Each structure stands twice: as C-alpha cells, then as structure tokens.
Amino acid sequence: METVHKVCLVFTIIGAINWGLIGFFDFNLVSALFQENSAITRIVYSLVGICGLINIGLLFNHITADVK
C-alpha cells in the first residue's frame, strides 16, 4: 500500500505544479504536452483527481495509527 501512496503523491504533485503554472503564468502544462481536450489529457486529469482522493487517507492516517 505504501507504493500506491507514493505513486499517488507523485501524481498529486504533478497536478499541483500544473495548477501553479495555470495560476501564475496562465500555462497549462498537461494540455501543452498532450493537446487540449485529448483522451490522454482527460486520463491525466482523472488520475490526478483519483490520487488526490486517495491522499485524503494519508491526511487522516495518523489518527488510525494513534488508536492502535
């Protein structure tokens, strides 16, 4: 499970960098790499979103560790 969390963190970081580029420079790196509105772009966005949801579990992981 630790490997899944690390992979999800990498995708979440990629998403955060992309959002930072959009906010600061109005440049969408994912669309620039894979063409806007392509299937690959949608897959990348979907993976980043799913990984962000999985990372919510990391946020509360210390609570379950304290209970044990």
Backbone as XML, in Angstrom:
<?xml version="1.0"?>
<chain id="A" units="angstrom">
  <residue number="1" name="MET">
    <atom name="N" x="0.825" y="-1.205" z="0.000"/>
    <atom name="CA" x="0.000" y="0.000" z="0.000"/>
    <atom name="C" x="0.864" y="1.262" z="0.000"/>
  </residue>
  <residue number="2" name="GLU">
    <atom name="N" x="2.038" y="1.162" z="0.576"/>
    <atom name="CA" x="2.915" y="2.330" z="0.620"/>
    <atom name="C" x="3.314" y="2.778" z="-0.792"/>
  </residue>
  <residue number="3" name="THR">
    <atom name="N" x="3.513" y="1.829" z="-1.692"/>
    <atom name="CA" x="3.868" y="2.163" z="-3.071"/>
    <atom name="C" x="2.733" y="2.913" z="-3.757"/>
  </residue>
  <residue number="4" name="VAL">
    <atom name="N" x="1.512" y="2.484" z="-3.518"/>
    <atom name="CA" x="0.352" y="3.170" z="-4.099"/>
    <atom name="C" x="0.296" y="4.609" z="-3.594"/>
  </residue>
  <residue number="5" name="HIS">
    <atom name="N" x="0.539" y="4.811" z="-2.317"/>
    <atom name="CA" x="0.508" y="6.164" z="-1.763"/>
    <atom name="C" x="1.602" y="7.035" z="-2.363"/>
  </residue>
  <residue number="6" name="LYS">
    <atom name="N" x="2.779" y="6.468" z="-2.574"/>
    <atom name="CA" x="3.866" y="7.251" z="-3.171"/>
    <atom name="C" x="3.556" y="7.627" z="-4.612"/>
  </residue>
  <residue number="7" name="VAL">
    <atom name="N" x="2.998" y="6.699" z="-5.371"/>
    <atom name="CA" x="2.612" y="6.995" z="-6.752"/>
    <atom name="C" x="1.535" y="8.076" z="-6.768"/>
  </residue>
  <residue number="8" name="CYS">
    <atom name="N" x="0.583" y="7.967" z="-5.863"/>
    <atom name="CA" x="-0.482" y="8.975" z="-5.783"/>
    <atom name="C" x="0.070" y="10.340" z="-5.394"/>
  </residue>
  <residue number="9" name="LEU">
    <atom name="N" x="1.042" y="10.360" z="-4.504"/>
    <atom name="CA" x="1.661" y="11.634" z="-4.144"/>
    <atom name="C" x="2.359" y="12.264" z="-5.339"/>
  </residue>
  <residue number="10" name="VAL">
    <atom name="N" x="3.020" y="11.462" z="-6.160"/>
    <atom name="CA" x="3.682" y="11.988" z="-7.354"/>
    <atom name="C" x="2.656" y="12.607" z="-8.296"/>
  </residue>
  <residue number="11" name="PHE">
    <atom name="N" x="1.553" y="11.912" z="-8.547"/>
    <atom name="CA" x="0.512" y="12.461" z="-9.420"/>
    <atom name="C" x="-0.108" y="13.724" z="-8.822"/>
  </residue>
  <residue number="12" name="THR">
    <atom name="N" x="-0.277" y="13.751" z="-7.519"/>
    <atom name="CA" x="-0.839" y="14.933" z="-6.871"/>
    <atom name="C" x="0.121" y="16.115" z="-6.981"/>
  </residue>
  <residue number="13" name="ILE">
    <atom name="N" x="1.401" y="15.858" z="-6.851"/>
    <atom name="CA" x="2.399" y="16.918" z="-7.008"/>
    <atom name="C" x="2.405" y="17.443" z="-8.443"/>
  </residue>
  <residue number="14" name="ILE">
    <atom name="N" x="2.301" y="16.534" z="-9.410"/>
    <atom name="CA" x="2.207" y="16.958" z="-10.815"/>
    <atom name="C" x="0.991" y="17.860" z="-11.014"/>
  </residue>
  <residue number="15" name="GLY">
    <atom name="N" x="-0.131" y="17.474" z="-10.418"/>
    <atom name="CA" x="-1.340" y="18.297" z="-10.516"/>
    <atom name="C" x="-1.165" y="19.655" z="-9.857"/>
  </residue>
  <residue number="16" name="ALA">
    <atom name="N" x="-0.492" y="19.671" z="-8.712"/>
    <atom name="CA" x="-0.263" y="20.942" z="-8.018"/>
    <atom name="C" x="0.645" y="21.855" z="-8.830"/>
  </residue>
  <residue number="17" name="ILE">
    <atom name="N" x="1.679" y="21.280" z="-9.432"/>
    <atom name="CA" x="2.569" y="22.085" z="-10.280"/>
    <atom name="C" x="1.799" y="22.632" z="-11.470"/>
  </residue>
  <residue number="18" name="ASN">
    <atom name="N" x="0.956" y="21.812" z="-12.066"/>
    <atom name="CA" x="0.162" y="22.279" z="-13.205"/>
    <atom name="C" x="-0.767" y="23.423" z="-12.795"/>
  </residue>
  <residue number="19" name="TRP">
    <atom name="N" x="-1.424" y="23.281" z="-11.645"/>
    <atom name="CA" x="-2.308" y="24.356" z="-11.187"/>
    <atom name="C" x="-1.525" y="25.621" z="-10.857"/>
  </residue>
  <residue number="20" name="GLY">
    <atom name="N" x="-0.322" y="25.466" z="-10.326"/>
    <atom name="CA" x="0.524" y="26.632" z="-10.075"/>
    <atom name="C" x="0.902" y="27.342" z="-11.358"/>
  </residue>
  <residue number="21" name="LEU">
    <atom name="N" x="1.240" y="26.563" z="-12.379"/>
    <atom name="CA" x="1.562" y="27.164" z="-13.678"/>
    <atom name="C" x="0.360" y="27.881" z="-14.276"/>
  </residue>
  <residue number="22" name="ILE">
    <atom name="N" x="-0.813" y="27.284" z="-14.112"/>
    <atom name="CA" x="-2.029" y="27.932" z="-14.618"/>
    <atom name="C" x="-2.276" y="29.236" z="-13.867"/>
  </residue>
  <residue number="23" name="GLY">
    <atom name="N" x="-2.135" y="29.201" z="-12.549"/>
    <atom name="CA" x="-2.411" y="30.387" z="-11.746"/>
    <atom name="C" x="-1.416" y="31.511" z="-11.958"/>
  </residue>
  <residue number="24" name="PHE">
    <atom name="N" x="-0.144" y="31.163" z="-12.034"/>
    <atom name="CA" x="0.888" y="32.201" z="-12.138"/>
    <atom name="C" x="1.154" y="32.660" z="-13.570"/>
  </residue>
  <residue number="25" name="PHE">
    <atom name="N" x="1.104" y="31.737" z="-14.514"/>
    <atom name="CA" x="1.536" y="32.061" z="-15.869"/>
    <atom name="C" x="0.474" y="31.803" z="-16.933"/>
  </residue>
  <residue number="26" name="ASP">
    <atom name="N" x="-0.714" y="31.358" z="-16.542"/>
    <atom name="CA" x="-1.787" y="31.011" z="-17.483"/>
    <atom name="C" x="-1.273" y="30.012" z="-18.526"/>
  </residue>
  <residue number="27" name="PHE">
    <atom name="N" x="-0.510" y="29.010" z="-18.044"/>
    <atom name="CA" x="0.067" y="27.982" z="-18.907"/>
    <atom name="C" x="-0.321" y="26.621" z="-18.372"/>
  </residue>
  <residue number="28" name="ASN">
    <atom name="N" x="-1.033" y="25.839" z="-19.186"/>
    <atom name="CA" x="-1.458" y="24.504" z="-18.797"/>
    <atom name="C" x="-0.480" y="23.491" z="-19.380"/>
  </residue>
  <residue number="29" name="LEU">
    <atom name="N" x="0.386" y="22.943" z="-18.541"/>
    <atom name="CA" x="1.427" y="22.027" z="-18.986"/>
    <atom name="C" x="0.856" y="20.736" z="-19.560"/>
  </residue>
  <residue number="30" name="VAL">
    <atom name="N" x="-0.187" y="20.205" z="-18.939"/>
    <atom name="CA" x="-0.782" y="18.954" z="-19.413"/>
    <atom name="C" x="-1.357" y="19.142" z="-20.818"/>
  </residue>
  <residue number="31" name="SER">
    <atom name="N" x="-2.068" y="20.210" z="-21.036"/>
    <atom name="CA" x="-2.629" y="20.476" z="-22.370"/>
    <atom name="C" x="-1.524" y="20.748" z="-23.386"/>
  </residue>
  <residue number="32" name="ALA">
    <atom name="N" x="-0.452" y="21.383" z="-22.946"/>
    <atom name="CA" x="0.653" y="21.660" z="-23.859"/>
    <atom name="C" x="1.364" y="20.369" z="-24.271"/>
  </residue>
  <residue number="33" name="LEU">
    <atom name="N" x="1.469" y="19.419" z="-23.368"/>
    <atom name="CA" x="2.152" y="18.166" z="-23.672"/>
    <atom name="C" x="1.297" y="17.210" z="-24.491"/>
  </residue>
  <residue number="34" name="PHE">
    <atom name="N" x="-0.003" y="17.152" z="-24.180"/>
    <atom name="CA" x="-0.854" y="16.124" z="-24.776"/>
    <atom name="C" x="-1.997" y="16.676" z="-25.614"/>
  </residue>
  <residue number="35" name="GLN">
    <atom name="N" x="-1.984" y="17.890" z="-25.997"/>
    <atom name="CA" x="-3.036" y="18.553" z="-26.763"/>
    <atom name="C" x="-4.302" y="18.733" z="-25.917"/>
  </residue>
  <residue number="36" name="GLU">
    <atom name="N" x="-4.899" y="19.872" z="-26.076"/>
    <atom name="CA" x="-6.089" y="20.207" z="-25.299"/>
    <atom name="C" x="-7.259" y="19.314" z="-25.702"/>
  </residue>
  <residue number="37" name="ASN">
    <atom name="N" x="-8.017" y="18.872" z="-24.716"/>
    <atom name="CA" x="-9.212" y="18.048" z="-24.881"/>
    <atom name="C" x="-8.948" y="16.692" z="-25.540"/>
  </residue>
  <residue number="38" name="SER">
    <atom name="N" x="-7.752" y="16.158" z="-25.385"/>
    <atom name="CA" x="-7.480" y="14.821" z="-25.912"/>
    <atom name="C" x="-7.808" y="13.785" z="-24.840"/>
  </residue>
  <residue number="39" name="ALA">
    <atom name="N" x="-7.862" y="12.538" z="-25.249"/>
    <atom name="CA" x="-8.171" y="11.462" z="-24.305"/>
    <atom name="C" x="-7.074" y="11.327" z="-23.252"/>
  </residue>
  <residue number="40" name="ILE">
    <atom name="N" x="-5.826" y="11.500" z="-23.658"/>
    <atom name="CA" x="-4.715" y="11.389" z="-22.699"/>
    <atom name="C" x="-4.797" y="12.489" z="-21.649"/>
  </residue>
  <residue number="41" name="THR">
    <atom name="N" x="-5.147" y="13.691" z="-22.067"/>
    <atom name="CA" x="-5.297" y="14.798" z="-21.122"/>
    <atom name="C" x="-6.376" y="14.484" z="-20.097"/>
  </residue>
  <residue number="42" name="ARG">
    <atom name="N" x="-7.485" y="13.955" z="-20.546"/>
    <atom name="CA" x="-8.574" y="13.596" z="-19.626"/>
    <atom name="C" x="-8.147" y="12.481" z="-18.678"/>
  </residue>
  <residue number="43" name="ILE">
    <atom name="N" x="-7.353" y="11.535" z="-19.182"/>
    <atom name="CA" x="-6.855" y="10.447" z="-18.335"/>
    <atom name="C" x="-5.927" y="10.998" z="-17.255"/>
  </residue>
  <residue number="44" name="VAL">
    <atom name="N" x="-5.028" y="11.904" z="-17.646"/>
    <atom name="CA" x="-4.116" y="12.504" z="-16.662"/>
    <atom name="C" x="-4.902" y="13.257" z="-15.600"/>
  </residue>
  <residue number="45" name="TYR">
    <atom name="N" x="-5.866" y="14.062" z="-16.019"/>
    <atom name="CA" x="-6.686" y="14.796" z="-15.045"/>
    <atom name="C" x="-7.448" y="13.846" z="-14.132"/>
  </residue>
  <residue number="46" name="SER">
    <atom name="N" x="-7.969" y="12.770" z="-14.694"/>
    <atom name="CA" x="-8.710" y="11.789" z="-13.889"/>
    <atom name="C" x="-7.795" y="11.104" z="-12.883"/>
  </residue>
  <residue number="47" name="LEU">
    <atom name="N" x="-6.591" y="10.728" z="-13.322"/>
    <atom name="CA" x="-5.635" y="10.096" z="-12.407"/>
    <atom name="C" x="-5.236" y="11.031" z="-11.272"/>
  </residue>
  <residue number="48" name="VAL">
    <atom name="N" x="-5.014" y="12.292" z="-11.597"/>
    <atom name="CA" x="-4.662" y="13.266" z="-10.560"/>
    <atom name="C" x="-5.814" y="13.411" z="-9.562"/>
  </residue>
  <residue number="49" name="GLY">
    <atom name="N" x="-7.037" y="13.443" z="-10.056"/>
    <atom name="CA" x="-8.194" y="13.555" z="-9.167"/>
    <atom name="C" x="-8.359" y="12.338" z="-8.271"/>
  </residue>
  <residue number="50" name="ILE">
    <atom name="N" x="-8.221" y="11.157" z="-8.842"/>
    <atom name="CA" x="-8.330" y="9.924" z="-8.047"/>
    <atom name="C" x="-7.219" y="9.865" z="-7.002"/>
  </residue>
  <residue number="51" name="CYS">
    <atom name="N" x="-6.014" y="10.219" z="-7.426"/>
    <atom name="CA" x="-4.886" y="10.198" z="-6.487"/>
    <atom name="C" x="-5.077" y="11.218" z="-5.362"/>
  </residue>
  <residue number="52" name="GLY">
    <atom name="N" x="-5.659" y="12.351" z="-5.684"/>
    <atom name="CA" x="-5.960" y="13.325" z="-4.637"/>
    <atom name="C" x="-6.933" y="12.773" z="-3.617"/>
  </residue>
  <residue number="53" name="LEU">
    <atom name="N" x="-7.927" y="12.036" z="-4.078"/>
    <atom name="CA" x="-8.876" y="11.412" z="-3.152"/>
    <atom name="C" x="-8.200" y="10.345" z="-2.297"/>
  </residue>
  <residue number="54" name="ILE">
    <atom name="N" x="-7.313" y="9.574" z="-2.897"/>
    <atom name="CA" x="-6.587" y="8.561" z="-2.130"/>
    <atom name="C" x="-5.701" y="9.220" z="-1.080"/>
  </residue>
  <residue number="55" name="ASN">
    <atom name="N" x="-5.127" y="10.364" z="-1.421"/>
    <atom name="CA" x="-4.257" y="11.069" z="-0.474"/>
    <atom name="C" x="-5.012" y="11.632" z="0.721"/>
  </residue>
  <residue number="56" name="ILE">
    <atom name="N" x="-6.312" y="11.753" z="0.627"/>
    <atom name="CA" x="-7.089" y="12.157" z="1.797"/>
    <atom name="C" x="-6.883" y="11.147" z="2.918"/>
  </residue>
  <residue number="57" name="GLY">
    <atom name="N" x="-6.742" y="9.874" z="2.550"/>
    <atom name="CA" x="-6.460" y="8.835" z="3.542"/>
    <atom name="C" x="-5.147" y="9.075" z="4.262"/>
  </residue>
  <residue number="58" name="LEU">
    <atom name="N" x="-4.142" y="9.600" z="3.556"/>
    <atom name="CA" x="-2.862" y="9.923" z="4.198"/>
    <atom name="C" x="-3.017" y="11.045" z="5.212"/>
  </residue>
  <residue number="59" name="LEU">
    <atom name="N" x="-3.908" y="11.954" z="4.923"/>
    <atom name="CA" x="-4.142" y="13.078" z="5.822"/>
    <atom name="C" x="-4.622" y="12.604" z="7.194"/>
  </residue>
  <residue number="60" name="PHE">
    <atom name="N" x="-5.453" y="11.567" z="7.195"/>
    <atom name="CA" x="-6.014" y="11.060" z="8.441"/>
    <atom name="C" x="-5.336" y="9.784" z="8.924"/>
  </residue>
  <residue number="61" name="ASN">
    <atom name="N" x="-4.239" y="9.399" z="8.307"/>
    <atom name="CA" x="-3.538" y="8.177" z="8.647"/>
    <atom name="C" x="-3.018" y="8.186" z="10.084"/>
  </residue>
  <residue number="62" name="HIS">
    <atom name="N" x="-2.606" y="9.330" z="10.594"/>
    <atom name="CA" x="-2.067" y="9.411" z="11.948"/>
    <atom name="C" x="-3.145" y="9.138" z="13.002"/>
  </residue>
  <residue number="63" name="ILE">
    <atom name="N" x="-4.402" y="9.403" z="12.669"/>
    <atom name="CA" x="-5.480" y="9.160" z="13.624"/>
    <atom name="C" x="-5.650" y="7.669" z="13.863"/>
  </residue>
  <residue number="64" name="THR">
    <atom name="N" x="-5.627" y="6.878" z="12.782"/>
    <atom name="CA" x="-5.758" y="5.428" z="12.964"/>
    <atom name="C" x="-4.508" y="4.839" z="13.594"/>
  </residue>
  <residue number="65" name="ALA">
    <atom name="N" x="-3.348" y="5.444" z="13.385"/>
    <atom name="CA" x="-2.109" y="4.949" z="13.996"/>
    <atom name="C" x="-2.128" y="5.193" z="15.497"/>
  </residue>
  <residue number="66" name="ASP">
    <atom name="N" x="-2.745" y="6.291" z="15.958"/>
    <atom name="CA" x="-2.816" y="6.598" z="17.387"/>
    <atom name="C" x="-3.778" y="5.671" z="18.107"/>
  </residue>
  <residue number="67" name="VAL">
    <atom name="N" x="-4.799" y="5.192" z="17.414"/>
    <atom name="CA" x="-5.813" y="4.334" z="18.032"/>
    <atom name="C" x="-5.241" y="2.965" z="18.369"/>
  </residue>
  <residue number="68" name="LYS">
    <atom name="N" x="-4.329" y="2.474" z="17.541"/>
    <atom name="CA" x="-3.761" y="1.134" z="17.740"/>
    <atom name="C" x="-2.927" y="1.107" z="18.928"/>
  </residue>
</chain>
